[in-house]
Amino acid sequence: IGFILGQWVLPRKLGTLFAAETGFLIKRRPDTVLAADVAFVADDRGQGQDDTGYYPFAPDLAVEVASPGQTPKAMAKKARQWLTGGARLVWIVYPEAQQMEVWRPGSATRILAASDALDGADVLPGFTCQVGEFF
């Protein structure tokens, strides 16, 4: 997923892609840090970790890949955390089912099959690919 996104983001200098284990501080008091499997931050958002070592904001796009033991309910909770924290787009990927969910603030969740087209909406303008390319 990171490779496919990188082919779109990097030549266009749209922002920065982050791999797993990059922490984003999405809530204070109590502090909540999440790390997406892949994250994108647009250049106009600024960069930089704060004194805690985490980025003090949610990424524009958070991509979460469900492990076999993670339930859709747990993944939905995580998607809602990202959105509440400020993410503009969340993709939840289910490799075993070869499908994904697209979450956006104020919109119904879309479920896409491997044969469906995925787009980057206003977060990655012009980006499209077939969902099956992720599997």
C-alpha positions in Angstrom: 0.0 0.0 0.0 2.8 2.3 0.9 4.5 1.6 -2.4 1.4 2.3 -4.5 0.7 5.5 -2.6 4.4 6.5 -2.9 4.1 6.2 -6.7 1.4 8.9 -6.6 2.6 11.1 -3.7 6.3 11.4 -4.2 6.6 12.5 -7.9 3.9 15.1 -7.2 5.5 16.3 -4.0 2.1 16.2 -2.2 3.4 15.4 1.2 5.0 12.7 3.4 4.2 9.1 3.7 4.9 7.3 7.0 5.3 3.6 7.7 4.0 1.7 10.7 5.2 2.7 14.1 5.1 6.5 13.4 3.2 7.9 16.3 0.5 10.6 16.0 -0.8 12.3 19.1 -4.5 12.6 18.3 -5.8 13.6 21.7 -4.6 15.3 24.9 -5.8 14.6 28.4 -5.7 11.7 28.3 -3.0 11.6 25.7 -3.9 9.2 22.9 -1.2 8.1 20.4 -2.0 6.0 17.3 0.3 4.6 14.7 -1.3 3.7 11.3 0.2 1.0 9.0 0.6 3.7 6.4 -0.1 7.4 6.9 0.0 10.5 4.7 0.4 14.1 5.7 0.0 16.8 3.1 2.9 19.3 2.8 0.7 22.3 3.7 0.1 20.8 7.2 3.7 21.2 8.4 5.9 18.6 9.8 7.7 17.8 12.9 7.5 15.8 16.0 6.8 17.6 19.3 8.7 17.2 22.5 7.0 13.9 23.2 8.5 12.4 19.9 5.1 12.1 18.3 3.5 14.2 15.6 1.0 16.5 17.3 -1.8 15.9 14.9 -3.6 13.2 13.0 -2.5 12.4 9.4 -4.7 13.4 6.5 -4.9 9.7 5.6 -4.6 6.8 7.9 -4.4 3.3 6.5 -5.0 0.4 8.9 -4.5 -3.2 7.8 -6.6 -5.7 9.9 -4.7 -8.6 11.3 -6.5 -12.0 11.3 -7.4 -11.5 15.0 -8.8 -8.0 14.7 -12.6 -7.8 14.5 -14.5 -5.3 12.3 -15.8 -3.8 15.5 -12.3 -3.1 16.8 -11.2 -1.7 13.4 -14.3 0.6 13.3 -13.4 1.9 16.7 -9.9 2.7 15.5 -11.3 4.4 12.4 -13.5 6.6 14.5 -10.6 7.5 16.7 -8.6 8.6 13.7 -11.5 10.7 12.4 -12.2 12.2 15.8 -8.5 13.1 16.1 -8.6 15.0 12.8 -7.9 12.5 10.0 -9.7 13.4 6.8 -9.7 9.9 5.3 -9.3 6.4 6.8 -8.9 3.2 4.9 -9.4 -0.1 6.7 -8.0 -3.0 4.7 -9.1 -6.6 5.2 -6.6 -8.8 3.3 -8.3 -12.1 4.0 -11.6 -10.8 2.6 -9.9 -8.8 -0.1 -12.0 -5.8 0.7 -11.7 -2.4 2.4 -13.7 0.3 4.1 -13.4 3.9 3.3 -14.2 6.3 6.2 -14.6 10.0 5.9 -15.9 12.6 8.5 -19.7 13.1 8.1 -20.1 10.4 5.5 -21.4 6.8 5.5 -18.7 4.1 5.4 -18.1 2.6 2.0 -17.2 -1.0 1.6 -15.2 -1.8 -1.5 -14.4 -5.2 -3.0 -11.2 -6.1 -4.8 -12.8 -5.3 -8.2 -13.9 -1.8 -7.1 -12.1 1.5 -7.8 -10.6 3.4 -4.9 -9.9 7.1 -5.1 -8.0 9.5 -2.8 -10.9 12.1 -2.7 -9.7 15.5 -1.7 -6.9 14.1 0.4 -5.0 12.7 -2.6 -6.6 14.4 -5.6 -6.5 12.4 -8.8 -5.3 9.2 -7.1 -7.2 6.0 -8.2 -6.4 2.3 -8.2 -8.3 -0.9 -8.1 -8.7 -2.2 -4.5 -7.3 -5.6 -5.6 -3.9 -4.0 -6.2 -3.4 -3.9 -2.5 -3.6 -7.7 -2.2 
